[in-house]
Amino acid sequence: MEQITSHVLRDADTEVTVLSMGCAVMDWRVADRPVVLGYAEPEHYRHNPASMGAVCGRVVNRISGARFDLNGVSYDLPANASPHHLHGGPGGLGRCNWRMSPDGDRAVEFRLLSTDGDQGYPGNVAFRVVLRLRGGCLTWDMEGVPDRMTPINLAQHVYFNLAGHGTVAEHYVQVAADQYTPTAQDLVPLGTIEPVEGTAYDFRRPVRLGDGDGWDGNLVLTSDADPAAEVTGPDGLELRLWTDRPGLQVYTSNSLARHLPEGPGAAHGRFAGLCLEAQDFPNAVNVPAFPSILCTPDAPYQQMTSIEIL
């Protein structure tokens, strides 16, 4: 069993601890305040049932029926959210121990080769993730280079709680999105893109999370959003997110439970954390109307997402 290694990024009053397992953010502190949820020990991330802090894929979010067709071939995937496939499967990227190469206090590189047939997906894919810290801003620079056509859609799955304790009920969230991809009760998109006007997913003005019943859905970001999302904590700490991806999953840890011993942040439970997962649209591989997530050697996968907490 390969050892899990860790590295600490530091700049100004921000300190971020990252792990080789799943490229996970284990701890994030601003002026010594923990602002993310995590587990107590690196070994706990081998199991990680909540995808805590990890980079998820090959394809993040849900694939309906745990299958897709590509060039006349049907591919069956593990139905780890039965009957659907979730976050790349039980052995997806967030459950893999990547090769980690630190570059001083402000950057670290991760590499992983996902081989043909991994979790049911076709093709070999060379993945690379670089995390860079500048001041209070952490950037995920992610790429996946396949040797044949295959779907790729990655996302960071960090749970934020800017208070460092309690729930996110007193957090205010604003997202630059006029549309969203509504879902059925099983959280798989219906395949349409609809206006947020009059729905619970209207975050165009700040929404107090405690005024809702919980969220787990994909917003269609305005292409020129700067930033794409803003969060204000109960005592004024602020988070801002920028991304080049078209979607943002807003998830308020509706089903989170205490699976493993907790780290220094908030106690794990419903509404304990807020995930803002920059991504392509869920189930896009089965919805022709959604932007394609098919990547090739000549058109590899790329994502740039930055999150600043000050």
N, C-alpha and C positions, 0 to 999 in steps of 0.2 A: 504494500500500500504506500503510495507516494506521500511524502510529508507535505502538509499545507504550510506555505510560507506567508509571511506578512511584511508589509512595508508601511512606513508612516510618512505622509506628505505634510509639509509644514510651510506656511507663509503667513506673515503678520500674526494675527491672533486666531488663525484657522489651522486645525490639525485633523487630517483624515487618515484613518487606518484602513488599508485595503488588503485583500487576501488573494492568493493564487487560486483558491477554490471558487469558481464561478465569477472571477473578477469582482468579488463582492466588496462593497463598502461596509465594513464591520462597525466603524465608529466615525462620527463627524462631530467635531467640537468647535464652537465659536466662543472665544473667551472662556474656555473650559466648560461651556454648557453643552451637553450632548443633545444634538438636534435630529438624530435618526434613531430608529429602533434597530436592535441587533441582538445577537446571541452572546452568551458569556464567554465562550471559548471558540477558537478557530475550528476545532474538530466538529462542533455542532453544525457547521456549514456543509458537511458531507451529506446530511439528511435534508435539512432546509425545506420543510414542507410548504412554507409560505413564500419561497423565492426571496427571502430576506436579503436585500441589498445587492442582489446578483444581476449580472447581464444575462438575459433570457433569450433563447433561440434554439435551433435554427430559426423557427418561426414563432414569434411571441404571440400571446393571446390564444384565441380558440380557432381551430379548424374543424368545421362541422363534420360530424360523422367519422372523424379521425381518418379521412381519406381525401385524395385529390387525384385528378387525371392530368397527365402531361404528355403531349405528343402521342396520344393514343394508348398510353400505359397508365394503369391505376396503381396508386401507391397507398398502402395501408400503414397507418401510424398507430402507436400505442394510444389507447383511449383512456388516458390518465385522468380525465374529467368526464367520465362516461356519460353519454356515448361519444364525447368529443375529445379532441387532442388539445392540450394546454401547455403553453410556454416551452414548446420543443420536446415535450415528453419527459418521462421519469429520469432519463439519462441525458437530458438536454445540456446546453452549454453552461447553464447555471449550476449544474451538478458535476462539472468536469474540473479537474485540477490543471489549470493553465501553466505554461512556462512563463515565469515572471522575471523581468529584468529591470530593477530599479535604476533610475537616472537621477541621483541626488535627491534633494528634499522636495522637488517640485514636479517630478514626472516619473511614471513607471509604465513599462510596456508589457503586454500579455500576448502570448501566441498559442494557438491551438490548431491542430489539423483534425477536422472532423471527416472521417473516411466514408466512402460510398456505402450506403445502407444504414448509416448511423441513425437510430430512431426511426428508420423506415424511409429516410430521405435519399434521393439519388445524388450521386456525384461526390467527389472529394472537395472539401472547401477549406482553404487556409484562412483562418480568422486571425485578426490582429486588433487589439484594443490598446489605445494609449490614453492614460489618465494624466491630466496636467492640472496643477493647482497654481493659480495666480491670484494673490490676495485672498478674497473670500470666494473665488469662483473656481469650480471644478468642471473640467471639460472632458467628455467622453468622445474620443476620435476612434470610430469603429469601422472596420472594413472586413469583407468576406470575398475572397477570390475563388470561384469554383472552376473545376475543369470541364464542366458541362452545364447546360441549363438546369437550374434548380431554384426553388423559392427560398428567399432569405428575408427575414424581418426581425431585427434585434430591438431590444429596449432595456434600459436600466430599470431596476425594480426596487428602488430605495424608498423606505417608509419614513416620511418626515414628520416630526412633531417639534415645532419651533419653541415650544414651552419647555421641553425636556421632561415633561411628566404629564399625567392625566390624559385627557383626550384632545382631539383637534376641533372640538365643538366651537371654541372661540377663535378659530382661524377664519380669516376672510380670504376668499379665492376669487381671482378674476382671470378669465381666459379670453384671448382674442379669437373668437370662433363664432361665426354666424350660423353654422350648420353642425349637424352631428349625424352619426349612423345609428339609428334606433335599433334595439335588439328585442328578441323574444324573451320569455322568462328564463330560458336557458343561457342568456347572455350572448348568444350568437347573433350577429347583425342580420336584419331582415333583407339586406341587400339594397337598401335605399339610402339616399342622403336627404335629410329634411332640415328645415329651419329650426333653430333653437327657440324661437319666439313662442312664448306660452308653455314651454316645457321646463322640467326640472334641470335641464342642461343649459339653461341660459345664464352663462357666467360673464356676460359682456359688461356687467357692473358687478362690484364685489358682492359675494354671497357669503353669509355667515353659515358655516357648515352645520352648526347646531340647529339651524332652522329647517333642515332637510332630514330625510329618512335614510340617507346613505346613497352613494353614487358608485357606479362601476360601468362606465361607458366611454366611447370614443368620440372626441370632438374634432371637427374639421377645422384646422387652423387657418386663419387669414394668412395669405402667402407673405405679406409684408409686415407681419407682426413683430414688434420690437419693444418689449419682449413678448413672447407668446403667452406667458402666464406669470402672475404675481400672487404671492401669498403674504399676508400680514399676520403675525402671531399675536397672542393676547397682550404682550407687553412691548410690541413695536418692532420686534425682530422681523426682517423682511427677506423673502425668497423671490428670485426672478429667474425665469427659464427662457432660454433661446434654443431653437432647433431648426434644422433643415428638413425635418420629416413633416408630412402633411397632417398627421394625427397626433392626438394626445389623450391617453386613457387617464381619466380621473377616477381614482379608486380610494375609498375612505375606509379601507380594511374592515369591510362589513362582516366578513366571516373569520377574521383573525382570532386565534386562540393561543394560549400559552402552551406551545408544543415542546419547547426546550428552555433551559435556564436562560434568563434574560441578561442582556448587557446593561450598560449604565443609563440608557435612555428610558423612555416611558415604558410602563408595564404593558405587555401584549394583551390585546383584547379588541373587541369591536370598537371602531372609531379611534383607536389609539394612534394611528398614523395615516398620513396622506401620501399616496403614490401618484406621481405625475409622469406617466410612461410615454415618452416621445416614440412614435412608431408609424409604420404604414397601417392601412386599415385592416382590422381583424377579418379573418376568413377571406382575404382578397384573392387567395389562390382558387377559391370556388365561386367568386362573384366577378364576372367579366366587366360589370359596370364600375368596379373599383379600380384605382390605379394598380398596375401590375407590380408584383413583388418578385417576378422571375428575373434571375440574374444569370449572366454568362461570363466566360473568360474575358470577353471584350467589353462587357458592361457589368463590372463587379458591384457588390453592395458597398455603400458608404453611408455613414451617419456622423453628424457633428451636433452634439448637444452640450450646452453649458448651463450649470445651475450655480447661482451666486446667493450666498446668505450673508447678510450684513445687519 
